[in-house]
Amino acid sequence: MITTSIPEAAQLLQQGQVLAYPTEAVWGLGCDPFNEQAFLQILELKHRPVEKGVILLAGHIDQVEHLLQDLSPVIRQQVISSWSNRQPSERATTWLVPADQHIPNWIKGQHPLVAVRVTTHPLCVELCRQFGGFIVSTSANPAGQTPAHNLTEAQAYFGNALHYLEGDLGLSREPSRILNALTGEIVRA
């Protein structure tokens, strides 16, 4: 099913459905991060092992504020600045931060940290707002394949196995870089 309605897409997520949607640079697959069945469906669609973990995508810093509490004030401000001062055409940054007790193990995979990004993509911001929090965000492609860059490519990969939120990609040309907030290590350049 294809929808152009963000409220309908948010409701699908709340009902435990998997959704393909455009992000800053590529199409993503998303679900309610606290719904294990929906999450396992994403892993099955992607042929991705649970050990790798996934990104949580938020529409506003308030949605992930609780995950930044264990960071030093300097690092915390650096993380927040990377999200709030980013121009739409600039590459987004995903940060690995300490996971609190509310983050399910299937989201973290084999890692003690959780990957989090606050987006500036208007469609994703509104989707997270209407959903009521952060959502899973992993590229819309089977493992080892090129991420989908449009609805047609996403449908070619997944057919009728999920729902699609039609929309345009953001202005970034590359998927987010991933940085470890505790060590400064560049995980994905």
C-alpha positions in Angstrom: 0.0 0.0 0.0 1.2 3.5 -0.9 0.1 6.5 1.1 0.9 10.2 0.9 -0.7 10.8 4.3 1.7 11.2 7.3 -1.1 10.6 9.8 -2.0 7.4 8.1 1.7 6.3 8.0 2.1 7.1 11.7 -1.0 5.1 12.5 0.4 2.1 10.5 3.6 2.3 12.6 1.5 2.4 15.8 -0.4 -0.7 14.6 2.9 -2.6 14.2 3.4 -2.3 10.5 6.6 -1.8 8.6 6.9 1.4 6.5 9.3 2.4 3.8 9.8 6.2 3.7 12.2 8.8 2.3 14.9 10.2 4.6 17.6 12.8 4.1 19.6 10.8 1.5 18.1 7.3 0.9 14.8 5.5 1.5 14.5 3.9 4.9 12.6 1.1 6.5 11.0 1.9 9.8 8.8 0.5 12.5 7.9 1.1 16.2 11.2 0.3 17.9 9.4 -1.3 20.8 7.4 -3.7 18.6 9.7 -6.8 18.3 7.5 -8.5 15.7 7.7 -5.5 13.4 11.4 -5.2 14.0 12.0 -8.8 13.2 10.0 -8.3 9.9 12.5 -5.6 8.9 15.4 -7.9 9.7 13.8 -10.6 7.6 13.1 -8.3 4.7 16.7 -7.0 4.7 18.3 -10.4 5.5 20.1 -8.5 8.2 21.4 -10.1 11.5 20.0 -8.7 14.7 23.6 -8.3 16.1 24.2 -5.3 13.8 21.7 -3.0 15.5 19.8 -0.2 13.8 19.4 3.6 13.9 16.7 5.3 15.9 15.4 8.4 14.0 13.8 11.2 15.9 12.0 14.3 14.7 13.1 16.5 17.7 15.8 16.5 20.3 13.2 16.2 23.1 12.4 12.7 21.8 16.0 11.5 22.5 16.9 13.8 25.4 16.9 10.9 27.9 19.6 9.1 25.9 22.0 12.1 26.2 22.0 12.3 30.0 25.1 10.2 30.5 27.2 12.3 28.1 29.6 15.0 29.4 28.1 18.5 29.0 30.7 19.3 26.2 29.9 16.1 24.2 26.2 16.5 24.8 26.3 20.0 23.4 28.4 18.8 20.4 25.8 16.1 19.6 22.9 18.6 19.9 24.7 21.2 17.8 25.3 18.7 15.0 21.6 18.1 14.8 20.2 21.5 15.4 22.7 23.5 13.3 22.7 21.3 10.2 21.6 22.7 6.9 19.3 20.5 4.8 21.9 19.9 2.1 24.6 18.9 4.7 25.2 15.3 5.6 23.4 14.2 8.7 25.1 12.8 11.7 24.1 9.7 13.6 25.6 9.4 17.1 26.3 6.2 19.1 25.2 7.1 22.7 24.7 5.1 25.9 21.4 3.1 25.7 19.1 3.4 28.7 17.1 0.6 30.2 14.1 1.4 27.9 16.0 0.6 24.6 15.3 -3.0 23.6 18.2 -5.3 23.0 17.1 -6.0 19.5 17.6 -2.3 18.6 21.2 -2.2 20.0 22.2 -5.6 18.6 25.4 -6.7 20.2 26.4 -3.2 21.1 26.2 -1.4 24.5 25.4 1.9 22.6 22.5 2.9 20.5 22.6 4.8 17.2 20.4 7.9 17.2 19.8 10.7 14.7 17.6 13.7 14.9 16.5 14.5 11.4 15.7 17.8 9.7 13.8 16.1 6.8 10.3 17.7 7.1 8.5 14.5 6.2 10.5 12.5 8.8 10.1 15.2 11.5 6.3 15.1 11.1 6.2 11.3 10.9 8.0 11.1 14.3 5.8 13.8 15.8 2.6 12.1 14.7 3.9 8.7 15.7 4.8 10.1 19.1 8.5 9.4 19.3 11.5 8.0 17.5 11.2 5.2 15.0 13.6 2.6 13.5 15.5 3.8 10.5 17.5 1.4 8.4 18.2 1.7 4.7 15.6 0.3 2.4 17.5 -2.5 0.7 18.4 -6.1 1.3 21.8 -6.5 2.9 24.6 -6.0 0.4 22.4 -4.2 -2.1 22.4 -0.5 -2.9 19.9 1.5 -0.8 16.7 2.6 -2.6 16.7 6.2 -3.7 13.0 6.4 -4.7 9.7 4.7 -4.3 10.1 2.5 -7.4 13.5 1.1 -6.2 12.0 0.4 -2.7 9.1 -1.4 -4.3 11.4 -3.4 -6.6 13.1 -4.7 -3.4 10.1 -5.3 -1.2 7.0 -5.5 -3.4 3.8 -5.7 -1.3 5.6 -6.9 1.9 5.2 -3.5 3.6 3.7 0.0 3.4 5.2 3.0 1.6 5.0 6.7 2.5 5.5 8.5 -0.8 7.6 11.6 -0.7 10.9 13.1 -1.8 14.4 12.5 -0.4 16.1 15.3 1.4 19.0 17.3 -0.1 21.8 15.2 1.3 23.8 13.2 -1.1 25.1 10.6 1.3 23.6 8.6 4.2 24.5 9.9 7.6 27.9 9.6 9.0 28.1 7.7 12.3 30.2 8.8 15.2 30.8 7.3 18.7 29.9 10.1 21.2 32.0 8.5 23.9 35.3 8.0 22.0 34.9 10.4 19.0 35.6 7.3 16.7 34.2 7.6 13.2 32.2 4.4 12.6 31.0 5.4 9.1 32.7 8.3 7.4 
